[in-house]
Amino acid sequence: MLRWIDDHRCVLGGTSFELRDYDDTEDKKDPSSLVLRKPRYMVERYVALQERFAKANVLELGIHRGGSTALLALLLRPKKLVAVDIAPAPSTELTEFLVGSKLGDSIHPFYGVDQADRTRLGEILSAEFGEEPLDLVIDDASHLLWETTESFNVVFPRLRPGGLFVLEDWSAEHSLEQAIARDEEVVARIAADTEWRPPPIPMSRLLLEIVLGAGSAPEVFARVELMQGWAAVERGKAVLDPISFDVACWYGYLARRLLGEA
């Protein structure tokens, strides 16, 4: 059972975790703890998945310092958990955790892997899982639209029917926008900057496509759960080809009009 010390510290299976928002430079209160870049409510969402996805095949996109990989390993005791990250060097904290926890046989991290590299991602999934479907996928990687869409198109078809694809921080840019709008000094600087350009299309565009797809193709997107920072997409029963799958093929003309495509 996960035990909370306060809103920023918890313990699971003898391993301590410290929750951070974005600041990784602050010294840890407990040098042996692992850093989780998640708020408490998101950790509790994963705890709620514990029973449903125990002993599961899990893919995690985004390792960072390894705290989330360790949390999933301890919560789910997965049959296999494959984690990938674009960083070229392994996480020291995760490596030490795997040695000490004796979970190394079921937890396989890969580094230097861009989530948008469809070929490499497909190779890893084929080598690690073979013909076995995935049960749970966590995307906490780039949070960029194109990169996230590329990996979603590769991975979502490999989920079993009823499997879950979780997209973290889908609303981060919208939260930032609101924070900026409340800061009069920042608003004034932007207004005075003649070279300022709006940010690129946010990752939330992908969530719009999925929601619209659920309206047209519930056999593909059986259920979509949305809250700030958390989106969970349940795979339907349709037979899907992981080579040709494209989320944009599963919504119609009305949806394209809403998205400004028609």
N, C-alpha and C positions, 0 to 999 in steps of 0.2 A: 504494500500500500504506500502511495505517495504521501508524505507528511510535509505540511507547510510550516516553516519557521516564522516567516512573515511574507508579505506580498512579493518579495524579491529573492527569497531563498526557500529551497525545498530539498527533501532528501528522499531517495528511492533506492531500495536495495543496498543501502550502505553508501551510496554515492551522493555527494552533495552537489547541488546546482545553484548557480547565481544568475538571476534574470537581469538582462540589460536591454535597454531600448536600442541604442545605436553606438554608445560609447564603449569601445573595447580597451581604452587606454587606462581606465581606472584599475587600481590594484584590487585583486580579489580579497575578500575578507578571510576566506579560507583558501590557502594556496593549493590544496588538493581538490578543490571544487572544479566543476566544469561550467563554462559560460553558456547560457541559453539566451539567444537574442529573440526572446518572445515575451509578451506580457503574460500575466498569470491566467487571464481568461483563455488564452490560446493553449497553454499547457493543459488546462482543465478540459479543453475540447479533445485533446489526445487521450487523456485519461478515460474519457467517456467512450473512446473507441476500443479500449483495451479488451473487453470481452468479445467483441465482434471480430477483431482481427488478431487474436492470439494465434501463434504458430503460423503466421501468414507469410506469403511472399510479398516483400515490400521493396519499393524503389523510392529513394530520396534524392531529389535534385537539389544540390546545395549543401555543402558540409560545413564550410567556414571553420570554426574552431572545434567542431565535433560534438558539441553539447546535445544538439537535437538528435543526432545519430545514436548517442549513448542513451538518451531518454527513450527513444523508440525501442532500442534493443532490450532495455530493462522492463519496459511496459509490456511489450508484445512477446518477448522471447521468440522472435520470428523463426520460421523455418529457414528463411534466408532474407537478409537485408542487404541490398546493393545500394551504395551511395556514391554519387559522382560530384565532382567540383571542378571548376575551371582553373583553380589555383594549381600551379605545377608541383608544389611541395606538399607532402603529407602533413596533416595536423598533428603536432606533437602531443597535444592533450588527448586526442582520440586514439592515437597509437598506444599511449601509455594506458589508457582505459581498457583497450582491447586486450592487452597483455595481462593486466591485473584482473579483469573480469572473467577470463576464460571463455569469452563469447566469440573469439576470433574466427572460429570455424564457420559461424553462420553470418558474420558481418564482413562484407567485402567492399572496402572503399576504393574508388578509382579517382585519380587526380589528373589534371591537365585535359579535362574533357569539357568542351563547350556544349552546353545544353542544346544549342542550335545545330550541332553536328549530327545530322540525322543518321549518317552512315555509321559513325563510331558508336552512337547510342544504340542503334539496332544491333551492332556486333556484340556489344556488352550484354544486352538483354538475351540474345540468342545463346551466347556462350554460358551465361550464368543460370538462365532459367529453362533453356531448351524450349520444349513445347508446353511447359507449364505456364498457365496464365498468372498474371499479377493479381493480388488481392487489394493492395493499397499503394497509392502513389502520393508522395508529398513533393510539391514544387515550391521550394523556398530559395530559388537560385537568383537569376538576374532581375526578375520583376520587370523586364522589358517586353514590349508587345511582340515583336517579331521572334525573338529568341524563345519566349514562352510558348507562342503558337506553334513553332516548329517542333519543339519537344512534345507538346500536347498531341499533335497529329501523329507522332511516332508511337507514343506510349499508350494513349487512351484505348486504341483498339486491342492492345495486349492485356487489358484488364478483363477479368472474368465478368459475366453478367452479375450485377449486384456489387461489383467492386467499386471502390471509391477513389476519385482523383481530387486531391485537396490542393487548392491554389492559395498560398498565403500572400498577405499584403497586397491584394488586388486593388485596394482602395487607397494605398499609401499616397499617391500623387494628389488625390482629391483632398485628403486630410492636410497635406502640405499646402495646397492651394488655399484652403480655408485659414490655415495658420498665417500664411502670408497676407491674406486679405485683412486680417485683424491687426496687422502690424502697420501702422500708418507710415512709419519711416521707410519700410521696405516698399510699400505701395508708391510712395513719392519717388524713390530711387528708380523704380521700374518706369514710372511715367516720364521721368526726365531722361531716360536712356533711349536714344533714338535707334540704337543697334539691337535693343532687346527683341527677342523673338519668343513666341509662346513655345512651351515644351512640346516634344513629339507626342503623337497619339498615345495615350496611356494604356497600360495593360488591361484596364477595365473594358476596352473594346472587345477583347476575347470573351469576357463574361457576357457581354451583350449578345455576341454570336451564339454562345452556348445556350443562353436563355431562349433566344429566338428559335434555335434548333430544337429545344425541348418542346416548343409549341407545335412544330411541324413533324418532328420525328421522336416521339417518346420511346420508341423502340431502341433508339440510340442513346439519348439522354433521358434516363428514366426519372431522375429527380435532381433538382438543383437547390442547394441550401446556401443562402447568402447572409452574411453579416459583416460588419466592418472588419477588414483584414482577413476574413476567412470565407472561402467559397469551397463547397464540397459537391462534386458532380458524380452522381451514381450512374454507372454504365447500364444500359438496357440490354435486351436479349438479342439484338440484331447481330448477324454475322458481319464482321468488319475486317477489311484488309489493311494490315498495318503499313503496307507499302504505299497504297494509293489514298488512304483516308485523309480527308481534309474537312475540317469543321465547317468551312464556308460552303460545302456542298449540301448541307442539311437544313437550310432554311430557304424560303421561297421569295417571290417577288415583293410581297408586302414588307417582309423583313428587310429586303435590300433597299426599299424606299426609305424605311426608318433609318437605315444606316447610311443613306445618301449615296447608294451604289446604283440606283435606278431612277 
